[in-house]
Amino acid sequence: MPDIVVAGAGLAGLVAAAEATDRGARVVVHEKGDRPGGSMLLSSGVIWRHRELDDFLRECPGGDPKLQRLVHDRLDDDLAWLEQQGARVTERSTGNPRTTGVRFDTRSLTETLAGQAGEIRLGDPLREVPERGPVVLATGGFQANTELVRELITPEADALFLRATPWSTGDGLALGRAAGASTTAGLDELYGRNMPAPPARITESQFVPLAQLYGHQAVIEDAEGERYEPQTWSEIDVVQWTARRPGARATYRVSEERLGEQIRGRTIGEMVTAAERAGGPVRRTSGWVDVDVVAGITTTLGGLAANTEARVAPGVYAAGCDVGGISTGGYSSGLAAALVLGRIAARSALDGR
Ligand SMILES: Cc1cc2nc3c(=O)[nH]c(=O)nc-3n(C[C@H](O)[C@H](O)[C@H](O)COP(=O)(O)OP(=O)(O)OC[C@H]3O[C@@H](n4cnc5c(N)ncnc54)[C@H](O)[C@@H]3O)c2cc1C
């Protein structure tokens, strides 16, 4: 009998398992996919927080301030712990003055944590909460469940581009609810990026480089001529708006004069050329470039309601994108929430809190 069962070998699950193993527990990790790492492996690997707690609270106004404070206050120590485990840091800055954090090599992060996570059973999803013994739900949200996304987030769910692994279909949400957990506000919210529209071919390794991140520099319009002005620095509102427009599509019209402008280490021109090379619809006409984009869903933001011990029901704990109430109404680092709550979930599960 394991001391603790973990569902999901993405960041939250691996962190919980490594923490529990470190405390001498026998851990079994169920992983639905054919490899560990979840969407974390495909990510940019930047684990960050707002520099100021007040900015976090203001930018994510629908979240639970107790959980937000926890992530904010614990992150720096948890980043140091992660580095001590042996995960390789590639950058000690986020490149964004509002935030602070560290970029990890996601392959090294996965290998390091998987090596310390106890027994990992690949291709073996957790289907029910074990009767005896604590469980940590860390299945990564429900973005790959088109029906649930249609029901809760957008009628255009079929048209969304899945910018994540295909395995996060809401199992943690269902298991938690069946065990008596309640859900948070913001079940209709998603995090993602606008991506080159079909017929672009986008493989997993292109999820990051093909993101079109110049909404602030473009005129954004949908097929019906409705325009949208970005409200946030992260452009999360732009992708949420696009996801609800016909075909989950929009067009970015950008002046050729702006193609040299740098955004987070890349020029707009480079992002446009990348879209063009992938086969996305790009039209160049007298001084303007039009790029058709489709909303790419990366994670859902609503989820199970956890307390500050990461408990969602008796004997049931959750971490990562299975937990809501952190980014609600805005955007914060999903990796940071997974790291902090993953460690807390393991400790609470072992201590029976
Ligand atoms: C392209 C891209 C770039 C990103 N960049 C960043 C970034 O720079 N910074 C940041 O903070 N966030 C980023 N993210 C988001 C980040 O990856 C997620 O927030 C994070 O991975 C969430 O961790 P998690 O453990 O909840 O989910 P995951 O890491 O996705 O892990 C969930 C795991 O659960 C497994 N699973 C599902 N159902 C079951 C089941 N029933 N039983 C067992 N296992 C199951 C899945 O297969 C998966 O392995 C990015 C994501 C992508 C795709």
The ligand as an SDF file (V2000), in Angstrom:
LIG
                    3D

 53 58  0  0  0  0  0  0  0  0999 V2000
    3.3470   26.1220  -24.7240 C   0  0  0  0  0  0  0  0  0  0  0  0
    3.1500   26.4060  -23.2640 C   0  0  0  0  0  0  0  0  0  0  0  0
    3.8750   27.4130  -22.6440 C   0  0  0  0  0  0  0  0  0  0  0  0
    3.6870   27.6770  -21.2700 C   0  0  0  0  0  0  0  0  0  0  0  0
    4.5090   28.5710  -20.6560 N   0  0  0  0  0  0  0  0  0  0  0  0
    4.3710   28.7820  -19.3300 C   0  0  0  0  0  0  0  0  0  0  0  0
    5.2980   29.6130  -18.6300 C   0  0  0  0  0  0  0  0  0  0  0  0
    6.3200   30.0670  -19.1690 O   0  0  0  0  0  0  0  0  0  0  0  0
    5.0460   29.8770  -17.3130 N   0  0  0  0  0  0  0  0  0  0  0  0
    3.9910   29.3310  -16.6410 C   0  0  0  0  0  0  0  0  0  0  0  0
    3.8190   29.5830  -15.4530 O   0  0  0  0  0  0  0  0  0  0  0  0
    3.1330   28.4770  -17.2640 N   0  0  0  0  0  0  0  0  0  0  0  0
    3.3170   28.1790  -18.5820 C   0  0  0  0  0  0  0  0  0  0  0  0
    2.4930   27.2740  -19.1930 N   0  0  0  0  0  0  0  0  0  0  0  0
    1.4070   26.6380  -18.4000 C   0  0  0  0  0  0  0  0  0  0  0  0
    1.9560   25.5020  -17.5350 C   0  0  0  0  0  0  0  0  0  0  0  0
    2.5700   24.5400  -18.3550 O   0  0  0  0  0  0  0  0  0  0  0  0
    0.8220   24.8780  -16.7130 C   0  0  0  0  0  0  0  0  0  0  0  0
    0.2060   25.8810  -15.9330 O   0  0  0  0  0  0  0  0  0  0  0  0
    1.3780   23.7890  -15.7860 C   0  0  0  0  0  0  0  0  0  0  0  0
    1.9780   22.7610  -16.5390 O   0  0  0  0  0  0  0  0  0  0  0  0
    0.2780   23.2290  -14.8960 C   0  0  0  0  0  0  0  0  0  0  0  0
    0.8030   22.1720  -14.1140 O   0  0  0  0  0  0  0  0  0  0  0  0
   -0.0990   20.9010  -13.7800 P   0  0  0  0  0  0  0  0  0  0  0  0
    0.7590   19.9710  -13.0420 O   0  0  0  0  0  0  0  0  0  0  0  0
   -1.3760   21.3630  -13.2170 O   0  0  0  0  0  0  0  0  0  0  0  0
   -0.4720   20.3030  -15.2400 O   0  0  0  0  0  0  0  0  0  0  0  0
    0.4380   19.4710  -16.2590 P   0  0  0  0  0  0  0  0  0  0  0  0
    1.8420   19.9210  -16.1640 O   0  0  0  0  0  0  0  0  0  0  0  0
   -0.2080   19.5640  -17.5950 O   0  0  0  0  0  0  0  0  0  0  0  0
    0.3100   17.9790  -15.7320 O   0  0  0  0  0  0  0  0  0  0  0  0
   -0.9220   17.3060  -15.6300 C   0  0  0  0  0  0  0  0  0  0  0  0
   -0.6760   15.8260  -15.8540 C   0  0  0  0  0  0  0  0  0  0  0  0
   -1.8080   15.0730  -15.4320 O   0  0  0  0  0  0  0  0  0  0  0  0
   -1.9760   13.9880  -16.3320 C   0  0  0  0  0  0  0  0  0  0  0  0
   -3.3390   13.4580  -16.1970 N   0  0  0  0  0  0  0  0  0  0  0  0
   -4.5030   13.8990  -16.7020 C   0  0  0  0  0  0  0  0  0  0  0  0
   -5.5370   13.1300  -16.2820 N   0  0  0  0  0  0  0  0  0  0  0  0
   -5.0050   12.1690  -15.4760 C   0  0  0  0  0  0  0  0  0  0  0  0
   -5.5440   11.0750  -14.7160 C   0  0  0  0  0  0  0  0  0  0  0  0
   -6.8540   10.8090  -14.6750 N   0  0  0  0  0  0  0  0  0  0  0  0
   -4.6880   10.2890  -14.0000 N   0  0  0  0  0  0  0  0  0  0  0  0
   -3.3600   10.5170  -14.0310 C   0  0  0  0  0  0  0  0  0  0  0  0
   -2.7900   11.5270  -14.7540 N   0  0  0  0  0  0  0  0  0  0  0  0
   -3.6040   12.3600  -15.4350 C   0  0  0  0  0  0  0  0  0  0  0  0
   -1.6490   14.5960  -17.6720 C   0  0  0  0  0  0  0  0  0  0  0  0
   -1.3400   13.6000  -18.6210 O   0  0  0  0  0  0  0  0  0  0  0  0
   -0.4350   15.4600  -17.3130 C   0  0  0  0  0  0  0  0  0  0  0  0
    0.7720   14.7330  -17.4290 O   0  0  0  0  0  0  0  0  0  0  0  0
    2.7030   26.9480  -20.5370 C   0  0  0  0  0  0  0  0  0  0  0  0
    2.0110   25.8940  -21.1500 C   0  0  0  0  0  0  0  0  0  0  0  0
    2.2590   25.6110  -22.4900 C   0  0  0  0  0  0  0  0  0  0  0  0
    1.5460   24.4300  -23.1220 C   0  0  0  0  0  0  0  0  0  0  0  0
  1  2  1  0
  2  3  1  0
  2 52  2  0
  3  4  2  0
  4  5  1  0
  4 50  1  0
  5  6  2  0
  6  7  1  0
  6 13  1  0
  7  8  2  0
  7  9  1  0
  9 10  1  0
 10 11  2  0
 10 12  1  0
 12 13  2  0
 13 14  1  0
 14 15  1  0
 14 50  1  0
 15 16  1  0
 16 17  1  0
 16 18  1  0
 18 19  1  0
 18 20  1  0
 20 21  1  0
 20 22  1  0
 22 23  1  0
 23 24  1  0
 24 25  2  0
 24 26  1  0
 24 27  1  0
 27 28  1  0
 28 29  2  0
 28 30  1  0
 28 31  1  0
 31 32  1  0
 32 33  1  0
 33 34  1  0
 33 48  1  0
 34 35  1  0
 35 36  1  0
 35 46  1  0
 36 37  1  0
 36 45  1  0
 37 38  2  0
 38 39  1  0
 39 40  1  0
 39 45  2  0
 40 41  1  0
 40 42  2  0
 42 43  1  0
 43 44  2  0
 44 45  1  0
 46 47  1  0
 46 48  1  0
 48 49  1  0
 50 51  2  0
 51 52  1  0
 52 53  1  0
M  END
$$$$
